[in-house]
Amino acid sequence: MERGFLEEVSSRSGQSLNGCYQCLSCGGGCPVVEAMDYNPNQIIRMVQRGMRQEVLS
């Protein structure tokens, strides 16, 4: 777990990821979600948990 990863992603993207509560709406309209290893909501949750290596690999 890497402290500060959430803040780094939020700063670089200009988006706050603190408000994501796993509603799944981010993946609901994604046309390529079936081809992804992780759904968008899973990636956001991993960022929130500081899982830098897993997100970027």
Backbone as CSV, one residue per row, in Angstrom:
resi,resn,N_x,N_y,N_z,CA_x,CA_y,CA_z,C_x,C_y,C_z
1,MET,0.833,-1.177,0.000,0.000,0.000,0.000,0.881,1.245,0.000
2,GLU,0.549,2.151,-0.859,1.345,3.370,-0.961,0.503,4.572,-0.554
3,ARG,0.929,5.190,0.521,0.240,6.407,0.961,0.487,7.509,-0.063
4,GLY,-0.517,8.295,-0.330,-0.366,9.407,-1.249,-0.731,9.091,-2.685
5,PHE,-0.963,7.820,-3.004,-1.290,7.454,-4.382,-2.632,8.054,-4.794
6,LEU,-3.622,8.005,-3.929,-4.931,8.595,-4.220,-4.792,10.088,-4.495
7,GLU,-4.033,10.780,-3.676,-3.842,12.214,-3.858,-3.112,12.512,-5.165
8,GLU,-2.131,11.674,-5.508,-1.394,11.860,-6.756,-2.312,11.688,-7.967
9,VAL,-3.123,10.647,-7.960,-4.047,10.403,-9.074,-5.068,11.529,-9.165
10,SER,-5.606,11.946,-8.029,-6.582,13.038,-8.011,-5.979,14.328,-8.539
11,SER,-4.752,14.620,-8.132,-4.083,15.837,-8.575,-3.819,15.821,-10.075
12,ARG,-3.309,14.710,-10.575,-2.980,14.618,-12.002,-4.218,14.590,-12.892
13,SER,-5.291,13.986,-12.401,-6.504,13.868,-13.218,-7.439,15.058,-13.065
14,GLY,-7.282,15.795,-11.969,-8.198,16.895,-11.700,-9.559,16.412,-11.210
15,GLN,-9.626,15.154,-10.798,-10.875,14.553,-10.328,-10.709,14.069,-8.892
16,SER,-11.763,14.188,-8.124,-11.750,13.645,-6.775,-12.305,12.225,-6.812
17,LEU,-11.513,11.273,-6.337,-11.971,9.886,-6.304,-12.506,9.505,-4.931
18,ASN,-12.538,10.444,-4.023,-13.049,10.167,-2.686,-14.547,9.935,-2.676
19,GLY,-15.251,10.424,-3.680,-16.701,10.300,-3.719,-17.201,9.026,-4.355
20,CYS,-16.320,8.141,-4.777,-16.743,6.899,-5.419,-17.141,5.890,-4.347
21,TYR,-18.377,5.455,-4.392,-18.874,4.473,-3.422,-19.342,3.198,-4.099
22,GLN,-18.716,2.841,-5.211,-18.973,1.582,-5.890,-20.406,1.447,-6.411
23,CYS,-20.943,2.510,-7.006,-22.296,2.460,-7.570,-22.327,1.727,-8.908
24,LEU,-21.172,1.520,-9.512,-20.995,0.797,-10.774,-21.449,1.562,-12.007
25,SER,-21.827,2.823,-11.859,-22.276,3.579,-13.031,-21.132,3.877,-13.993
26,CYS,-19.888,3.908,-13.508,-18.752,4.186,-14.390,-18.496,3.041,-15.363
27,GLY,-18.831,1.826,-15.003,-18.635,0.681,-15.882,-19.872,0.308,-16.663
28,GLY,-21.013,0.835,-16.250,-22.271,0.484,-16.900,-22.356,0.894,-18.351
29,GLY,-21.751,2.005,-18.711,-21.818,2.479,-20.085,-20.533,2.291,-20.857
30,CYS,-19.583,1.592,-20.287,-18.279,1.408,-20.931,-18.359,0.279,-21.960
31,PRO,-18.104,0.585,-23.239,-18.238,-0.438,-24.278,-17.128,-1.488,-24.274
32,VAL,-16.037,-1.250,-23.574,-14.928,-2.210,-23.572,-14.714,-2.876,-22.213
33,VAL,-15.667,-2.729,-21.316,-15.501,-3.268,-19.965,-15.298,-4.785,-19.983
34,GLU,-15.871,-5.479,-20.932,-15.715,-6.934,-21.009,-14.282,-7.346,-21.340
35,ALA,-13.536,-6.487,-21.996,-12.164,-6.803,-22.396,-11.134,-6.391,-21.349
36,MET,-11.582,-5.751,-20.283,-10.666,-5.244,-19.262,-10.424,-6.294,-18.182
37,ASP,-9.208,-6.309,-17.627,-8.907,-7.199,-16.503,-9.643,-6.757,-15.242
38,TYR,-9.763,-5.444,-15.076,-10.462,-4.871,-13.926,-11.516,-3.904,-14.428
39,ASN,-12.675,-3.898,-13.777,-13.712,-2.918,-14.096,-13.262,-1.542,-13.605
40,PRO,-13.803,-0.467,-14.185,-13.425,0.878,-13.726,-13.606,1.075,-12.222
41,ASN,-14.690,0.557,-11.661,-14.907,0.726,-10.222,-13.868,-0.036,-9.400
42,GLN,-13.382,-1.158,-9.905,-12.335,-1.898,-9.209,-11.027,-1.112,-9.222
43,ILE,-10.730,-0.484,-10.337,-9.513,0.321,-10.433,-9.578,1.499,-9.470
44,ILE,-10.723,2.171,-9.419,-10.881,3.299,-8.495,-10.693,2.831,-7.058
45,ARG,-11.264,1.698,-6.714,-11.126,1.175,-5.350,-9.665,0.836,-5.042
46,MET,-8.960,0.283,-6.013,-7.545,-0.034,-5.828,-6.726,1.239,-5.622
47,VAL,-7.059,2.298,-6.355,-6.385,3.587,-6.165,-6.664,4.096,-4.756
48,GLN,-7.922,4.014,-4.316,-8.278,4.462,-2.980,-7.505,3.707,-1.907
49,ARG,-7.203,2.467,-2.151,-6.477,1.639,-1.181,-4.959,1.772,-1.300
50,GLY,-4.492,2.557,-2.272,-3.057,2.780,-2.419,-2.323,1.654,-3.117
51,MET,-3.013,0.896,-3.946,-2.433,-0.265,-4.625,-1.782,0.155,-5.948
52,ARG,-0.785,0.993,-5.844,-0.119,1.586,-7.009,0.403,0.532,-7.982
53,GLN,1.144,-0.434,-7.484,1.772,-1.442,-8.344,0.722,-2.222,-9.134
54,GLU,-0.357,-2.612,-8.490,-1.407,-3.379,-9.149,-2.123,-2.551,-10.209
55,VAL,-2.360,-1.285,-9.920,-3.062,-0.408,-10.860,-2.209,-0.128,-12.090
56,LEU,-0.927,0.084,-11.893,-0.064,0.488,-12.997,0.574,-0.676,-13.747
57,SER,0.324,-1.900,-13.312,0.927,-3.039,-14.025,-0.061,-3.719,-14.940
